[in-house]
């Protein structure tokens, strides 16, 4: 049987733990392709305790990369030396062979894969090959063509088009331009076809070469009516190995420059195409440059767009459980190209431009408190371009530490709106221990599109920790770290260990300990206000630990699921300040919520009814609802302006009114009036001002019919202000929505304007519209200040 020997390309510095692989022999199967040889080498290395992820294979004698889809006998003979270009670490890398694909259940969202890449990289060629060479899956294809005449549609072979369930071509526009109606309309058209009995396995979106993937990701992740039927599986960026280095240096510093680097930095997988057109050194240089922009992305090589279908689907980039597994592993030795290792090694000094010189997290003990650079392996730093210095990554790893979930949600708002002087965040992922919760808190960000979700539980003997990585351009590491580290606190422990006295009989009487362990105490406490639950927790150490522990919060949630009817609120915040939140949030976070509310000095001004004489309580249906309010209180507490008055108000509609609004095309709608009383600073009630407001949603064009723009039905929001002419003061007002799915900020410079037309225009798929269909109300924070007291400062950068 033929055999080859294993080696590494000279651009790869082999760490000590992998040196035994150099010169090792591997038997060749004549039936293999080059790609199968790569898989065999990866398995061979894994069996010897080394994780190797191959980007390309080189025949040392020929000096060129081998086409992965071609027979191995066309590229290697017995005795040849196979050189690897790829990544090395202690742990095994996940591969497509490891993925157990579960059949998508009926009604589950259809996965979407975005294909992006520079013009001419081969996106259409890859799609042709995918559609022509597999028969197991049904795909819909959305193409985007920049120009008056669609060309890519013609390039897709007719037979390939016939194999796609549906092809939607969007002409004369780039998907990266805002949230386009044609993109949303394309998904709506596909949904309608599915409703007619045309099931799909996946949707493939091919973008133009100049498309920035972030707005597309934002559209798909933040549009509820799209998310109900589709889910984003990930982004694949195609790279032309022959031209990429020139492309990256063409427009340094300009808009095109930023988008080209974003396409690589945001990618969940890189396809390194046209490998046959360059020599081995250029392949190595391209690999190194990609690693300088994205330290973790899998790189799959190809020739003529021939890629196994399994590499193009099931990316799971937004699968929170997969993120928990991937980010929780791989913290051993890392290694990559010169100047950019791939593991999680300790960061090099500030003078290093690469990510080398790290020893890896595997060498640290449990008390490790140092930061770990994402990509810190054994590489040497070399400056190849300005971008190698500007684009990079770093990690923070802390053992035996955790965060408060509410404080973390506030930090997420900060990182999503990072000031320009602190850099541009491309990606971030984290697995976080949250105080009072069994589940791991999984964080994922693509630019300003952020998500938090509960992942799997921490194991009984697993050490709780905080692990987070940041990838971006010109990131101000010092400031980002300082703000993040303020969140960390030691893992909370019980006041005393749980006591287990011997049982005097087979059926002992229940003890306080068993009541806590079985959740019976939590069922009994579920109906109490939060303050009373805190009082009960002070009765004994056992009671305190049973209520504040992660198991205690799990019991409260289980009790709520058992007792509360469908549709009933899961949390309440009364006008009096009492809160009932322990079915949604751990007690430690509730304490922070209450403190933030008091510091924010917000007046709760909700509708008065016969049951609630002083105003209805705020109702929270989800954790997101509650966190949105808590983050708002925390933000307000950071603003010091004694002359500003804050109100929390809700604009409401009757359900039948809202149903008519959505059912009848061209409809407008007005909310019920909301009243607030602004007390005069002198204390003289005669000088108090009563102000009333309502929200109007009107069709955008002038003839009373819905405005149409690219297939979207548009409504503009306006505010009706009542009582301005009779008030004693002139007020400037900021309106801020309090909602987890969207943010609307409206600046009214003079409250005496009877009808204030805002700049806010909403299409039928916007999260605000989706929220109104579900709950006919809009929740706003109203910040108000009299003009004679000076200007009203903006609350955030987007409020001006």
GULOVO-34031 format. One line per 8 residues: number of its first residue (from 1); their letters; for each residue x, y, z of C-alpha. Coordinates in Angstrom, 2 decimals. Layout:
! GULOVO-34031
NUM) A) X/Y/Z | ... .
***
This chain:
! GULOVO-34031
1) XXXXXXXX) 0.00/0.00/0.00 | 1.25/3.50/-0.85 | 2.38/5.72/2.00 | 3.06/9.43/2.37 | 4.88/11.31/5.12 | 3.33/14.21/7.00 | 4.91/17.64/7.32 | 3.95/21.26/7.75 .
9) XXXXXXXX) 4.49/24.16/5.39 | 7.38/26.42/6.39 | 4.91/29.20/7.30 | 3.59/27.02/10.12 | 5.70/26.95/13.26 | 5.02/23.57/14.83 | 4.65/23.65/18.64 | 6.50/21.14/20.76 .
17) XXXXXXXX) 3.47/18.95/21.46 | 2.93/18.43/17.69 | 6.52/17.88/16.54 | 6.11/14.10/16.76 | 3.76/14.32/13.77 | 6.50/15.59/11.46 | 7.77/12.69/9.38 | 5.00/10.31/10.44 .
25) XXXXXXXX) 3.77/7.93/7.74 | 0.19/7.51/6.60 | -1.20/4.86/4.26 | -3.03/6.07/1.14 | -6.24/4.57/-0.16 | -6.30/4.80/-3.94 | -10.03/5.52/-3.90 | -9.58/8.66/-1.82 .
33) XXXXXXXX) -9.90/12.21/-2.99 | -7.48/14.84/-1.70 | -10.21/16.04/0.67 | -10.53/12.52/2.09 | -6.78/12.43/2.57 | -7.03/15.66/4.57 | -9.74/14.11/6.75 | -7.59/11.02/7.28 .
41) XXXXXXXX) -4.63/13.20/8.36 | -6.84/15.11/10.81 | -8.06/11.81/12.32 | -4.49/10.50/12.47 | -3.36/13.60/14.38 | -6.37/13.53/16.69 | -5.63/9.93/17.68 | -2.22/11.16/18.80 .
49) XXXXXXXX) -3.64/13.96/20.94 | -3.15/16.85/18.51 | -5.95/18.84/16.90 | -5.11/19.74/13.30 | -7.52/21.60/11.03 | -6.34/21.57/7.40 | -6.88/24.50/5.08 | -4.84/23.16/2.17 .
57) XXXXXXXX) -2.48/20.28/1.30 | 0.75/20.82/-0.62 | 2.86/18.29/-2.48 | 6.36/19.32/-1.43 | 7.85/18.10/-4.72 | 5.42/20.02/-6.91 | 5.17/23.20/-4.83 | 1.47/23.66/-5.49 .
65) XXXXXXXX) -1.76/23.13/-3.57 | -3.79/20.06/-4.45 | -7.36/20.31/-5.74 | -9.46/18.85/-2.89 | -12.08/17.18/-5.10 | -9.63/15.38/-7.38 | -8.34/11.82/-6.88 | -5.48/11.64/-4.42 .
73) XXXXXXXX) -3.47/9.56/-6.92 | -3.41/12.57/-9.28 | -1.45/14.58/-6.70 | 0.44/12.21/-4.43 | 2.46/9.03/-4.97 | 4.04/6.66/-2.51 | 6.90/8.32/-0.69 | 5.69/11.90/-1.30 .
81) XXXXXXXX) 5.76/14.43/1.50 | 2.40/16.09/2.28 | 2.71/19.62/3.66 | -0.13/21.00/5.77 | -1.34/24.59/5.82 | -3.74/24.89/8.72 | -4.28/25.30/12.45 | -2.90/23.32/15.37 .
89) XXXXXXXX) -4.14/22.98/18.94 | -4.37/20.40/21.70 | -8.07/19.68/21.27 | -9.69/18.03/18.30 | -11.36/20.44/15.89 | -15.03/19.80/15.06 | -15.61/18.70/11.47 | -18.61/18.13/9.24 .
97) XXXXXXXX) -18.19/14.40/9.88 | -18.89/15.03/13.58 | -22.18/16.82/12.95 | -25.23/14.71/13.60 | -27.91/16.33/11.48 | -31.33/16.02/13.02 | -34.19/16.14/10.53 | -35.95/19.50/10.68 .
105) XXXXXXXX) -39.32/18.96/12.31 | -42.43/20.25/10.62 | -43.00/23.88/11.54 | -39.40/24.58/12.53 | -37.76/27.58/10.84 | -35.96/26.95/7.54 | -32.18/27.61/7.76 | -30.68/30.43/5.67 .
113) XXXXXXXX) -27.11/30.51/4.42 | -25.69/33.80/3.14 | -23.08/33.55/0.38 | -20.93/36.63/0.21 | -17.53/37.42/-1.26 | -15.71/39.69/-3.63 | -16.76/40.03/-7.26 | -15.46/37.10/-9.25 .
121) XXXXXXXX) -14.73/34.92/-6.23 | -16.99/32.16/-7.58 | -20.23/32.35/-5.60 | -22.40/31.51/-8.61 | -20.09/28.62/-9.54 | -20.42/27.15/-6.05 | -24.22/27.44/-6.21 | -24.25/25.76/-9.64 .
129) XXXXXXXX) -22.25/22.84/-8.32 | -24.40/22.55/-5.20 | -27.68/22.51/-7.08 | -26.47/20.16/-9.82 | -24.71/17.57/-7.68 | -27.09/16.79/-4.85 | -30.63/15.43/-4.87 | -31.41/15.08/-1.18 .
137) XXXXXXXX) -32.36/18.64/-0.24 | -34.74/21.26/-1.59 | -33.32/24.75/-1.80 | -34.69/28.19/-2.54 | -32.20/30.69/-3.96 | -32.32/34.47/-3.51 | -29.96/36.34/-5.81 | -29.02/39.97/-5.59 .
145) XXXXXXXX) -27.78/41.73/-8.72 | -26.28/45.21/-8.73 | -27.24/46.79/-12.04 | -30.17/47.33/-14.34 | -30.00/43.89/-15.93 | -29.74/40.70/-13.86 | -26.67/38.75/-14.97 | -26.06/36.20/-12.23 .
153) XXXXXXXX) -29.46/34.69/-13.00 | -28.22/33.93/-16.53 | -24.94/32.53/-15.23 | -26.77/29.97/-13.14 | -27.20/27.08/-15.54 | -30.79/26.41/-16.52 | -30.62/22.87/-15.23 | -29.36/24.17/-11.90 .
161) XXXXXXXX) -32.20/26.67/-11.71 | -34.66/23.90/-12.41 | -33.37/22.03/-9.38 | -33.97/24.99/-7.05 | -37.49/25.13/-5.66 | -37.65/28.88/-6.18 | -35.27/31.55/-7.43 | -35.92/35.18/-6.56 .
169) XXXXXXXX) -33.74/37.73/-8.36 | -33.54/41.23/-6.89 | -32.36/43.74/-9.46 | -30.64/47.10/-9.25 | -29.85/47.13/-5.59 | -27.47/45.85/-3.02 | -28.73/43.93/-0.01 | -26.41/45.89/2.21 .
177) XXXXXXXX) -28.53/49.01/1.72 | -30.66/49.36/4.85 | -33.55/46.90/5.30 | -34.81/46.53/1.76 | -38.35/45.70/0.88 | -37.22/43.37/-1.91 | -35.23/41.22/0.53 | -38.11/40.99/2.98 .
185) XXXXXXXX) -40.52/40.54/0.09 | -38.40/37.71/-1.28 | -38.69/35.81/2.00 | -42.40/36.54/2.11 | -42.78/35.10/-1.40 | -40.89/31.96/-0.38 | -43.05/31.65/2.74 | -46.21/31.81/0.64 .
193) XXXXXXXX) -44.88/29.03/-1.59 | -44.17/26.94/1.49 | -47.70/27.55/2.75 | -48.98/26.15/-0.55 | -47.27/22.85/0.11 | -43.71/23.36/-1.18 | -41.47/22.37/1.75 | -37.87/23.53/1.81 .
201) XXXXXXXX) -34.68/22.34/3.47 | -32.75/25.61/3.18 | -32.62/29.06/1.60 | -29.43/30.24/-0.06 | -28.86/33.99/-0.38 | -26.22/35.10/-2.90 | -25.15/38.71/-2.38 | -23.35/41.07/-4.71 .
209) XXXXXXXX) -19.59/41.31/-4.40 | -19.90/44.69/-2.69 | -22.46/43.69/-0.07 | -21.79/44.31/3.62 | -23.22/41.22/5.36 | -24.15/42.99/8.63 | -27.40/44.68/7.49 | -28.51/41.38/5.98 .
217) XXXXXXXX) -27.82/39.60/9.27 | -29.62/42.39/11.12 | -32.67/42.04/8.86 | -32.87/38.29/9.29 | -32.29/38.30/13.04 | -34.45/41.26/14.00 | -37.55/40.83/11.85 | -40.02/38.67/13.81 .
225) XXXXXXXX) -42.16/37.69/10.83 | -39.04/36.41/9.07 | -37.64/34.72/12.18 | -40.92/32.85/12.66 | -40.37/30.93/9.42 | -36.63/31.21/8.79 | -33.47/31.12/10.87 | -30.00/32.30/9.97 .
233) XXXXXXXX) -27.60/29.35/9.77 | -24.51/31.39/9.01 | -22.47/33.36/6.50 | -20.03/31.83/4.02 | -17.47/34.13/2.41 | -15.77/33.08/-0.81 | -12.19/34.19/-1.31 | -10.42/34.18/-4.67 .
241) XXXXXXXX) -6.96/32.92/-3.75 | -5.40/34.47/-6.84 | -6.72/38.04/-6.44 | -7.52/38.45/-2.75 | -4.21/39.99/-1.72 | -4.50/42.68/-4.39 | -8.15/43.29/-3.51 | -7.35/43.83/0.14 .
249) XXXXXXXX) -4.70/46.43/-0.69 | -6.64/48.31/-3.40 | -8.69/50.70/-1.26 | -6.98/50.97/2.09 | -8.96/53.11/4.50 | -12.03/53.60/2.32 | -15.57/52.24/2.50 | -14.76/49.35/0.15 .
257) XXXXXXXX) -11.79/48.54/2.36 | -14.01/48.24/5.43 | -16.56/46.03/3.66 | -13.90/43.70/2.27 | -12.45/43.11/5.70 | -15.91/42.77/7.23 | -16.78/39.97/4.83 | -13.84/37.99/6.17 .
265) XXXXXXXX) -14.19/39.01/9.81 | -17.94/38.24/9.90 | -17.67/34.92/8.10 | -18.71/31.70/9.81 | -16.85/29.74/7.14 | -14.33/30.77/4.46 | -14.18/29.02/1.08 | -10.69/29.42/-0.34 .
273) XXXXXXXX) -11.46/29.07/-4.06 | -9.26/28.90/-7.21 | -6.50/27.15/-5.31 | -5.06/25.76/-8.56 | -4.12/29.19/-9.92 | -1.40/30.04/-7.39 | 1.72/28.50/-5.93 | 2.14/27.16/-2.40 .
281) XXXXXXXX) 3.64/30.37/-1.01 | 0.67/32.47/-2.11 | -1.74/29.96/-0.57 | 0.20/30.26/2.68 | 0.18/34.06/2.50 | -3.57/34.18/1.84 | -4.19/31.79/4.72 | -2.11/33.99/7.02 .
289) XXXXXXXX) -3.93/37.16/5.95 | -7.33/35.57/6.56 | -6.19/34.48/9.99 | -5.15/38.08/10.74 | -8.78/39.15/10.25 | -10.60/36.12/11.65 | -8.73/33.85/14.03 | -11.34/31.12/14.42 .
297) XXXXXXXX) -13.24/30.70/11.17 | -12.96/27.29/9.47 | -11.20/27.59/6.09 | -12.23/25.12/3.39 | -10.29/25.04/0.12 | -11.78/24.38/-3.29 | -11.13/24.44/-7.02 | -13.80/25.44/-9.55 .
305) XXXXXXXX) -16.33/25.81/-6.76 | -16.50/22.07/-6.02 | -17.40/21.85/-2.35 | -19.25/19.03/-0.53 | -22.85/20.08/0.25 | -22.22/19.25/3.92 | -19.73/22.13/4.09 | -22.37/24.64/2.96 .
313) XXXXXXXX) -25.15/23.82/5.39 | -25.59/23.12/9.11 | -23.16/25.89/10.07 | -25.00/26.47/13.35 | -23.42/29.91/13.71 | -26.36/31.17/15.75 | -27.01/27.91/17.59 | -26.48/28.96/21.21 .
321) XXXXXXXX) -25.87/25.41/22.40 | -23.19/24.92/19.76 | -21.57/28.21/20.76 | -21.53/27.02/24.37 | -19.71/23.84/23.36 | -17.22/25.51/21.01 | -16.38/28.46/23.24 | -16.14/26.21/26.28 .
329) XXXXXXXX) -13.53/24.05/24.56 | -10.34/24.75/22.70 | -8.55/26.67/25.45 | -5.39/24.66/25.26 | -2.24/25.41/23.26 | -2.96/27.14/20.02 | -0.87/27.65/16.96 | -1.16/29.17/13.56 .
337) XXXXXXXX) 0.82/31.18/11.05 | 3.63/33.48/11.87 | 2.20/36.45/13.70 | -1.12/34.85/14.42 | -1.58/31.74/16.48 | -4.97/30.21/16.86 | -5.38/28.97/20.41 | -6.18/30.97/23.51 .
345) XXXXXXXX) -2.69/31.82/24.67 | -1.72/34.66/26.99 | -1.48/37.88/25.09 | 1.81/39.20/23.95 | 3.04/42.62/24.87 | 1.45/45.77/23.49 | 4.25/45.98/20.92 | 3.26/42.69/19.30 .
353) XXXXXXXX) 1.19/43.09/16.18 | 0.29/39.43/15.94 | -1.20/37.06/18.44 | 1.77/34.88/19.17 | 3.87/34.06/22.19 | 1.13/32.56/24.31 | 1.31/29.42/26.33 | -2.38/28.53/26.14 .
361) XXXXXXXX) -5.03/28.23/28.76 | -4.28/24.58/29.30 | -1.20/25.56/31.31 | -3.15/27.68/33.78 | -4.43/26.54/37.12 | -7.87/27.07/38.56 | -6.85/30.42/40.00 | -5.88/31.88/36.62 .
369) XXXXXXXX) -6.94/35.49/36.38 | -4.96/36.57/33.34 | -6.57/37.49/30.06 | -6.18/35.10/27.17 | -5.63/36.42/23.68 | -7.84/34.78/21.12 | -5.32/33.29/18.81 | -2.31/33.37/21.10 .
377) XXXXXXXX) -0.29/30.43/19.95 | 3.38/30.03/19.10 | 3.52/32.33/16.07 | 5.89/35.24/15.61 | 4.54/38.72/14.94 | 5.31/40.22/11.55 | 3.76/43.33/10.05 | 2.41/42.56/6.60 .
385) XXXXXXXX) 0.00/45.47/6.23 | -1.65/48.21/8.15 | -4.64/45.92/8.67 | -2.65/43.27/10.52 | -2.25/45.90/13.24 | -5.79/47.27/13.09 | -7.85/44.08/12.88 | -7.43/41.56/15.64 .
393) XXXXXXXX) -8.97/39.79/18.57 | -8.57/39.29/22.28 | -10.23/37.23/24.97 | -11.03/37.53/28.65 | -11.12/34.35/30.70 | -11.87/34.32/34.42 | -12.34/31.21/36.54 | -14.63/31.20/39.60 .
401) XXXXXXXX) -16.24/34.45/38.49 | -19.75/35.33/37.34 | -21.84/38.33/36.33 | -25.23/39.68/37.28 | -27.49/39.02/34.28 | -29.08/42.49/34.42 | -25.72/44.26/34.65 | -24.51/42.15/31.73 .
409) XXXXXXXX) -27.56/43.17/29.67 | -26.65/46.80/30.32 | -23.08/46.11/29.18 | -24.42/44.48/26.00 | -26.21/47.75/25.15 | -22.88/49.57/25.62 | -20.84/47.20/23.45 | -23.52/47.33/20.72 .
417) XXXXXXXX) -23.17/51.12/20.53 | -19.40/51.28/20.90 | -18.15/54.84/20.24 | -16.14/55.21/17.05 | -13.02/56.19/18.98 | -13.10/52.79/20.75 | -13.03/50.86/17.47 | -15.43/48.78/15.45 .
425) XXXXXXXX) -16.66/45.48/16.85 | -17.08/42.78/14.23 | -17.88/39.67/16.25 | -18.06/38.63/19.88 | -18.95/35.35/21.55 | -19.05/34.38/25.17 | -20.04/31.69/27.65 | -20.82/33.41/30.93 .
433) XXXXXXXX) -21.76/32.26/34.42 | -24.74/34.31/35.58 | -25.32/34.73/39.32 | -28.29/32.77/40.58 | -28.79/30.76/37.36 | -28.05/27.14/36.59 | -27.85/27.75/32.84 | -24.84/29.12/31.05 .
441) XXXXXXXX) -25.47/32.58/29.63 | -24.54/32.49/25.93 | -23.69/35.78/24.25 | -23.27/36.34/20.53 | -22.79/39.61/18.65 | -22.42/40.42/14.97 | -21.59/44.16/14.98 | -24.58/45.77/16.74 .
449) XXXXXXXX) -26.80/42.69/16.41 | -26.57/41.10/19.85 | -28.22/38.06/21.38 | -28.29/36.50/24.81 | -29.74/33.11/25.57 | -29.71/30.42/28.21 | -27.51/27.53/27.18 | -26.99/24.14/28.83 .
457) XXXXXXXX) -26.66/23.98/32.62 | -23.32/24.12/34.35 | -22.27/20.61/35.34 | -22.28/19.58/38.98 | -18.48/19.51/39.04 | -17.87/22.07/36.28 | -16.12/25.23/37.34 | -18.25/28.32/36.72 .
465) XXXXXXXX) -16.35/30.90/34.71 | -16.49/33.80/32.28 | -15.09/33.39/28.77 | -15.59/36.00/26.05 | -13.79/36.87/22.82 | -13.84/40.12/20.83 | -12.96/40.48/17.14 | -12.81/43.90/15.54 .
473) XXXXXXXX) -10.89/46.78/14.07 | -8.92/49.28/16.13 | -10.58/48.01/19.32 | -9.61/49.98/22.41 | -8.84/46.89/24.44 | -8.06/48.76/27.64 | -11.41/50.56/27.81 | -13.43/47.54/26.73 .
481) XXXXXXXX) -11.72/45.36/29.33 | -12.07/47.91/32.11 | -15.81/48.23/31.56 | -16.30/44.47/31.27 | -14.24/43.60/34.34 | -16.45/45.85/36.45 | -19.22/43.27/35.92 | -17.31/40.38/37.44 .
489) XXXXXXXX) -17.92/39.12/40.94 | -16.79/35.95/42.72 | -19.08/32.98/42.36 | -21.66/33.22/45.14 | -21.51/30.46/47.72 | -24.04/29.42/50.32 | -23.97/30.82/53.82 | -23.35/27.29/55.01 .
497) XXXXXXXX) -23.10/23.81/53.46 | -26.32/21.86/53.13 | -26.69/19.59/56.15 | -27.82/16.03/55.71 | -28.77/14.51/59.06 | -29.25/10.73/59.19 | -32.86/9.65/58.78 | -34.32/8.10/61.94 .
505) XXXXXXXX) -36.96/6.23/59.96 | -37.72/5.20/56.35 | -40.24/8.07/56.06 | -38.83/11.07/57.90 | -40.88/14.20/58.41 | -40.10/16.90/55.85 | -37.39/19.32/56.93 | -36.75/22.86/55.76 .
513) XXXXXXXX) -33.90/21.47/53.72 | -36.10/18.98/51.88 | -38.75/21.66/51.28 | -36.07/23.75/49.54 | -34.63/20.85/47.60 | -38.01/19.73/46.28 | -39.18/23.24/45.39 | -42.16/23.10/47.76 .
521) XXXXXXXX) -41.02/26.26/49.55 | -40.78/28.08/46.24 | -44.31/27.11/45.28 | -45.48/28.58/48.57 | -43.50/31.80/48.07 | -44.39/32.34/44.42 | -47.39/34.56/45.20 | -45.52/36.93/47.51 .
529) XXXXXXXX) -44.11/40.31/46.50 | -40.35/40.29/46.10 | -39.77/42.24/49.30 | -41.61/39.60/51.32 | -39.58/36.82/49.69 | -36.42/38.64/50.75 | -37.74/38.84/54.32 | -38.40/35.09/54.35 .
537) XXXXXXXX) -34.87/34.46/53.06 | -33.49/36.17/56.18 | -35.13/33.65/58.53 | -32.20/31.21/58.38 | -29.09/30.33/56.41 | -30.85/27.32/54.92 | -33.76/29.50/53.80 | -31.40/32.09/52.32 .
545) XXXXXXXX) -29.39/29.55/50.36 | -32.51/27.73/49.17 | -33.99/30.96/47.77 | -30.88/32.63/46.36 | -29.18/29.57/44.86 | -29.38/28.70/41.15 | -31.55/25.73/42.12 | -33.89/28.13/43.95 .
553) XXXXXXXX) -34.43/30.22/40.82 | -35.07/27.05/38.81 | -37.73/26.05/41.36 | -39.43/29.46/41.11 | -39.57/29.14/37.33 | -40.94/25.61/37.55 | -43.61/26.75/40.02 | -44.65/29.57/37.68 .
561) XXXXXXXX) -44.90/27.19/34.74 | -47.15/24.95/36.86 | -49.40/27.61/38.39 | -49.69/30.51/35.95 | -52.15/30.28/33.10 | -51.07/30.75/29.49 | -50.98/34.45/28.67 | -50.72/35.53/32.30 .
569) XXXXXXXX) -47.87/37.96/33.06 | -44.72/36.44/34.53 | -43.70/39.62/36.32 | -45.27/42.77/37.79 | -44.00/46.17/38.86 | -46.62/48.10/40.83 | -47.01/51.89/40.91 | -46.19/51.71/44.61 .
577) XXXXXXXX) -42.78/50.27/43.74 | -43.51/46.68/44.79 | -42.13/44.08/42.40 | -43.09/40.49/41.71 | -40.31/39.24/39.46 | -38.90/36.03/40.93 | -40.48/33.88/38.23 | -38.35/35.71/35.64 .
585) XXXXXXXX) -35.16/36.81/37.35 | -32.86/35.53/40.13 | -33.24/37.30/43.47 | -29.78/38.85/43.18 | -30.74/40.52/39.90 | -34.09/41.62/41.33 | -32.20/43.49/44.02 | -30.21/45.32/41.34 .
593) XXXXXXXX) -33.42/46.04/39.40 | -35.07/47.60/42.47 | -32.01/49.68/43.31 | -31.76/50.91/39.71 | -35.45/51.85/39.73 | -35.03/53.96/42.85 | -31.91/55.66/41.48 | -33.62/56.40/38.15 .
601) XXXXXXXX) -36.42/58.42/39.82 | -39.07/57.31/37.32 | -42.75/58.04/37.85 | -44.92/55.16/36.73 | -47.90/56.73/34.93 | -50.16/53.93/33.70 | -53.89/53.65/33.08 | -56.14/53.86/36.16 .
609) XXXXXXXX) -58.94/51.30/36.43 | -61.45/50.18/39.04 | -59.04/47.47/40.14 | -55.98/49.74/40.11 | -56.97/53.18/41.36 | -53.46/54.65/41.09 | -52.48/52.91/37.87 | -52.02/49.42/36.50 .
617) XXXXXXXX) -48.73/47.65/37.26 | -46.18/47.15/34.54 | -46.55/43.64/33.17 | -43.62/41.57/31.96 | -44.22/38.52/29.80 | -40.62/37.51/29.13 | -37.15/37.90/30.55 | -36.40/40.21/27.62 .
625) XXXXXXXX) -39.25/42.54/28.62 | -37.93/42.73/32.16 | -34.30/43.22/31.14 | -35.26/46.03/28.73 | -36.87/47.91/31.62 | -34.03/47.15/34.03 | -31.40/48.32/31.53 | -33.37/51.55/31.06 .
633) XXXXXXXX) -33.32/52.20/34.83 | -29.57/51.53/34.93 | -28.98/53.95/32.05 | -31.05/56.64/33.74 | -29.10/56.19/36.94 | -25.93/57.08/35.04 | -27.38/60.45/34.00 | -27.18/63.14/36.65 .
641) XXXXXXXX) -29.74/65.85/35.88 | -31.97/66.89/38.76 | -34.06/69.14/36.47 | -35.22/66.28/34.26 | -38.46/64.45/35.13 | -38.88/60.82/34.00 | -42.18/59.05/33.34 | -42.91/55.49/32.24 .
649) XXXXXXXX) -46.06/55.53/30.06 | -47.92/53.04/27.89 | -49.89/53.90/24.77 | -52.66/51.38/24.37 | -55.25/50.25/21.82 | -58.31/48.09/22.11 | -57.67/44.67/20.54 | -60.49/45.12/18.03 .
657) XXXXXXXX) -59.04/48.47/16.94 | -55.65/46.95/16.28 | -57.17/43.99/14.43 | -59.00/46.36/12.10 | -55.81/48.35/11.54 | -53.95/45.29/10.30 | -56.87/43.72/8.43 | -57.92/46.78/6.40 .
665) XXXXXXXX) -55.32/48.01/3.86 | -54.56/51.71/4.07 | -55.78/52.06/7.66 | -54.47/54.57/10.17 | -54.73/54.18/13.91 | -54.49/56.35/17.03 | -53.75/55.17/20.55 | -55.71/56.16/23.62 .
673) XXXXXXXX) -54.64/59.40/25.27 | -52.02/59.16/28.01 | -51.97/61.79/30.75 | -49.08/62.89/32.94 | -48.88/65.60/35.59 | -45.67/67.61/35.77 | -45.34/69.03/39.25 | -44.00/72.56/39.55 .
681) XXXXXXXX) -40.62/72.70/41.33 | -42.02/75.31/43.74 | -44.48/72.79/45.16 | -47.46/74.97/44.21 | -50.02/72.55/42.76 | -51.73/75.44/40.96 | -48.68/75.64/38.71 | -48.65/71.92/37.87 .
689) XXXXXXXX) -49.04/71.10/34.17 | -51.30/68.33/32.88 | -50.06/67.02/29.52 | -51.67/64.45/27.26 | -50.19/62.47/24.41 | -51.21/59.88/21.86 | -49.41/57.96/19.14 | -50.65/58.04/15.55 .
697) XXXXXXXX) -49.65/55.59/12.81 | -50.58/56.91/9.36 | -49.95/55.61/5.84 | -46.86/57.24/4.46 | -48.21/58.77/1.24 | -50.78/61.54/0.98 | -53.79/59.79/-0.55 | -54.64/57.76/2.53 .
705) XXXXXXXX) -53.39/54.47/1.10 | -50.46/52.52/2.41 | -47.17/53.83/1.10 | -45.35/51.29/-1.04 | -41.59/51.14/-1.26 | -40.03/48.04/-2.71 | -43.06/45.97/-1.71 | -43.22/47.36/1.83 .
713) XXXXXXXX) -46.32/48.95/3.35 | -45.14/51.94/5.29 | -46.61/53.83/8.23 | -45.16/56.95/9.80 | -45.39/57.58/13.51 | -46.51/60.99/14.75 | -47.21/62.28/18.26 | -50.29/64.26/19.19 .
721) XXXXXXXX) -49.53/66.64/22.06 | -52.52/68.02/24.00 | -52.40/70.75/26.62 | -49.34/72.59/25.35 | -51.03/75.93/24.88 | -52.33/76.13/28.45 | -49.23/74.88/30.25 | -47.17/77.09/32.54 .
729) XXXXXXXX) -43.84/75.93/31.12 | -42.38/74.98/27.75 | -40.91/71.49/27.76 | -38.41/69.59/25.67 | -39.24/65.88/25.62 | -37.40/62.70/24.66 | -39.49/59.57/24.02 | -37.60/56.25/24.29 .
737) XXXXXXXX) -39.25/52.88/23.66 | -38.74/50.22/26.33 | -38.76/46.98/24.35 | -36.24/44.16/23.87 | -36.79/43.88/20.11 | -36.28/47.46/18.92 | -35.44/50.99/19.98 | -37.23/54.17/18.88 .
745) XXXXXXXX) -35.97/57.57/20.04 | -37.98/60.73/19.39 | -36.80/64.22/20.29 | -39.61/66.81/20.65 | -37.90/70.21/21.12 | -41.15/72.06/21.99 | -44.14/70.27/23.47 | -46.56/72.93/22.23 .
753) XXXXXXXX) -46.52/71.42/18.72 | -50.04/69.90/18.35 | -48.95/67.18/15.90 | -45.29/66.26/15.85 | -44.34/64.23/12.73 | -41.43/61.97/13.59 | -38.78/60.51/11.32 | -39.86/57.01/12.35 .
761) XXXXXXXX) -41.35/54.99/9.47 | -42.25/51.32/9.94 | -42.82/48.61/7.35 | -45.27/45.77/7.93 | -42.50/43.39/9.06 | -40.88/45.76/11.57 | -40.59/44.43/15.15 | -42.77/47.31/16.39 .
769) XXXXXXXX) -45.60/46.21/14.09 | -45.10/42.58/15.06 | -45.27/43.60/18.72 | -48.52/45.50/18.19 | -50.09/42.41/16.63 | -49.16/40.43/19.74 | -49.84/43.12/22.38 | -51.69/46.32/21.44 .
777) XXXXXXXX) -49.49/48.68/23.43 | -46.26/50.67/23.16 | -44.16/51.27/26.26 | -42.16/54.50/26.39 | -39.84/56.24/28.79 | -40.63/59.95/28.66 | -37.88/62.36/29.73 | -39.04/65.93/30.16 .
785) XXXXXXXX) -37.33/69.20/31.04 | -38.51/72.83/30.96 | -36.62/75.03/28.53 | -35.77/77.56/31.22 | -33.80/74.82/33.03 | -31.39/74.37/30.12 | -31.07/71.83/27.31 | -32.17/68.24/27.74 .
793) XXXXXXXX) -29.15/66.04/27.14 | -29.50/63.00/24.92 | -29.61/59.67/26.74 | -27.50/57.87/24.15 | -25.74/58.53/20.88 | -28.83/57.83/18.77 | -31.14/60.19/20.67 | -29.82/63.47/19.31 .
***
